[in-house]
């Protein structure tokens, strides 16, 4: 595993669980608003898998879960082995993913290796390549991952980091329709202080009030709509 860091304690990254967060290096997206620059570009200082596992082995009574985030964890060839080692300590496992590798998701799900999946929905389907900084992409992979997650019996959420002049409230309604029937859809705050593209450091996030008028419309499409703003 290529690991670029670990957050030793979090009460907010794994709903219902006190957790550590492990950050993997590398991503196949280049989202201009991304704030994990070193992880995306591969410039982060590496942390050995051995040291991470040694730390986790000492926290089996203090922590309940481990979040594997990134970067994009599903790019890691030994992800399933790493998850297995974490689960051997008795931890619940949450995976954060961009959804580009439904085959990896399916493999982990079939083996009951995940307890929670958080998948980012960056934008409406027609603007996805633009939103993730690519010339083109296979949107069907994202759609397959969303369908897999929704059909599973594990807990999950879809989430969108919302940015003024990049999204508008109507986009959020459209995204909720794209994942119609989903258990939970979350809009979360954009943090502009460090972004992949410097122009985004001047952009603003939305406020809760920006979505209050349309929340009823969004709730027609998803079971739960949450604003982490």
C-alpha positions in Angstrom: 0.0 0.0 0.0 1.2 3.5 -0.8 0.2 5.5 2.2 0.6 9.2 2.5 -0.6 9.8 6.0 -2.8 8.8 8.9 -5.2 10.8 11.0 -5.0 9.0 14.3 -8.5 10.0 15.6 -11.7 11.3 14.0 -15.2 11.5 15.3 -16.7 12.8 12.0 -15.3 10.7 9.1 -17.0 7.4 9.9 -20.7 7.9 10.9 -21.4 6.3 14.2 -17.8 5.3 14.9 -14.6 6.7 16.3 -12.0 6.0 13.7 -8.6 6.5 12.3 -8.2 7.7 8.7 -5.6 6.3 6.4 -4.8 8.3 3.3 -3.5 6.5 0.1 -1.3 8.1 -2.5 -2.4 8.6 -6.1 -5.6 9.5 -7.9 -6.9 9.1 -11.5 -8.8 12.4 -11.2 -7.5 15.9 -11.3 -10.4 17.8 -9.7 -9.4 21.5 -9.8 -11.0 22.0 -6.3 -9.1 19.1 -4.6 -7.4 20.0 -1.4 -5.3 16.8 -1.1 -2.6 18.0 -3.5 0.3 15.9 -2.3 -1.8 12.7 -2.3 -3.1 13.4 -5.8 0.3 14.3 -7.4 2.2 11.6 -5.5 4.4 14.1 -3.7 3.3 13.2 -0.2 5.8 11.7 2.1 5.1 7.9 2.4 4.2 6.2 5.6 5.0 2.5 5.8 2.1 0.1 6.0 3.9 -1.7 8.8 3.9 1.5 11.0 0.2 2.1 10.3 -0.7 -1.5 11.2 1.4 -1.3 14.3 -0.4 1.9 15.4 -3.8 0.4 14.7 -2.9 -2.7 16.7 -2.5 -0.5 19.8 -5.8 1.2 19.4 -8.3 -1.7 19.3 -9.9 -0.5 22.5 -9.9 3.2 21.7 -11.1 3.1 18.1 -14.0 1.3 16.4 -13.2 1.8 12.8 -10.7 2.7 10.1 -11.5 4.9 7.1 -9.4 4.3 3.9 -9.4 7.5 1.9 -7.2 9.2 -0.6 -6.3 10.0 -3.2 -8.2 7.1 -4.6 -7.8 3.9 -2.6 -9.1 1.6 -5.3 -6.0 2.2 -7.4 -4.0 0.3 -4.8 -3.3 -3.2 -6.0 -3.1 -4.6 -2.5 -6.2 -2.8 -1.1 -8.0 -6.0 -0.3 -5.0 -7.4 1.6 -4.8 -4.2 3.6 -8.5 -4.2 4.4 -8.2 -7.8 5.5 -5.4 -6.9 7.9 -7.4 -4.1 9.4 -10.4 -6.3 9.9 -8.3 -8.9 11.6 -7.9 -6.3 14.5 -11.7 -6.2 14.8 -12.2 -2.8 13.2 -15.1 -1.7 11.0 -13.9 -0.4 7.6 -15.2 2.6 5.6 -14.0 3.2 2.1 -14.0 6.6 0.4 -14.0 6.4 -3.3 -14.6 8.3 -6.6 -16.3 5.2 -8.0 -14.0 4.7 -11.0 -13.3 1.0 -10.2 -16.6 -0.8 -9.8 -14.8 -4.1 -10.1 -12.8 -3.4 -7.0 -15.9 -2.3 -5.1 -17.7 -5.5 -6.2 -14.8 -7.7 -5.1 -14.7 -6.1 -1.6 -18.5 -6.2 -1.2 -18.8 -9.9 -2.2 -16.3 -10.8 0.4 -18.1 -8.6 3.0 -14.9 -6.6 3.7 -16.6 -3.2 3.9 -19.0 -1.7 6.5 -19.6 1.7 4.9 -18.8 3.3 1.5 -18.8 7.0 0.8 -18.8 7.8 -2.9 -18.2 11.2 -4.3 -20.5 12.5 -7.0 -18.6 15.4 -8.5 -21.2 16.9 -10.8 -24.0 16.0 -13.2 -23.1 13.3 -15.6 -22.9 15.6 -18.6 -20.2 17.7 -16.9 -18.3 15.0 -15.2 -15.1 15.0 -17.2 -14.9 18.8 -16.9 -15.5 18.6 -13.2 -12.7 16.1 -12.6 -10.1 17.8 -14.8 -10.1 15.2 -17.6 -10.5 15.6 -21.4 -12.8 12.5 -21.4 -13.9 9.6 -19.2 -16.1 6.6 -19.1 -19.1 7.8 -17.0 -20.6 4.3 -17.1 -17.9 3.2 -14.5 -19.2 5.8 -12.1 -22.8 4.8 -12.8 -22.0 1.1 -12.2 -20.4 1.9 -8.9 -23.4 3.9 -7.8 -25.7 1.1 -8.7 -23.6 -1.5 -6.9 -23.5 0.6 -3.7 -27.3 1.2 -3.8 -28.0 -2.5 -4.4 -25.7 -3.6 -1.5 -26.7 -4.3 2.1 -24.0 -2.1 3.6 -24.3 1.4 4.8 -23.4 4.2 2.4 -23.7 7.8 1.3 -23.1 9.8 -1.8 -21.7 13.2 -1.4 -20.9 16.3 -3.4 -18.5 19.1 -2.4 -20.4 22.2 -3.5 -18.7 25.3 -4.9 -20.3 28.5 -6.1 -19.8 29.3 -9.8 -18.9 25.6 -10.3 -22.3 24.1 -9.3 -25.7 25.7 -9.0 -28.6 24.5 -6.8 -30.3 23.0 -9.9 -27.3 20.7 -10.4 -27.8 19.3 -6.9 -31.4 18.5 -7.8 -30.2 16.8 -11.0 -27.6 14.8 -9.1 -30.3 13.6 -6.7 -32.2 12.3 -9.7 -29.1 10.5 -11.0 -29.0 8.5 -7.7 -32.8 8.3 -7.3 -33.6 6.0 -4.4 -30.3 6.4 -2.6 -30.2 6.0 1.1 -28.3 9.2 1.8 -27.1 12.2 -0.2 -24.8 14.8 1.4 -23.6 18.2 0.2 -20.4 19.2 2.0 -18.4 22.3 2.5 -15.8 23.4 0.0 -12.5 24.4 1.6 -10.7 26.9 -0.6 -7.4 27.5 1.2 -5.5 24.8 -0.7 -6.6 23.6 -4.1 -5.1 21.8 -7.1 -5.9 24.8 -9.3 -5.1 28.1 -7.7 -8.1 29.9 -9.2 -10.3 27.8 -6.9 -8.7 29.3 -3.9 -10.9 32.4 -4.6 -14.1 30.5 -4.9 -16.8 30.2 -2.2 -18.8 27.4 -0.8 -22.6 27.4 -0.5 -24.4 28.0 2.7 -27.2 25.9 4.2 -29.7 28.6 3.2 -28.8 28.1 -0.5 -30.3 24.7 -0.4 -33.2 25.1 2.0 -35.6 26.1 -0.7 -34.8 23.1 -2.8 -34.3 20.5 -0.1 -37.9 19.3 -0.4 -37.3 18.7 -4.1 -34.1 16.8 -3.4 -35.9 14.6 -0.8 -38.3 13.4 -3.4 -35.4 11.5 -5.0 -33.3 10.3 -2.0 -34.3 8.9 1.4 -32.1 11.3 3.4 -30.6 14.7 2.4 -27.9 16.1 4.6 -26.1 19.5 4.5 -22.6 19.5 6.1 -22.1 23.2 5.5 
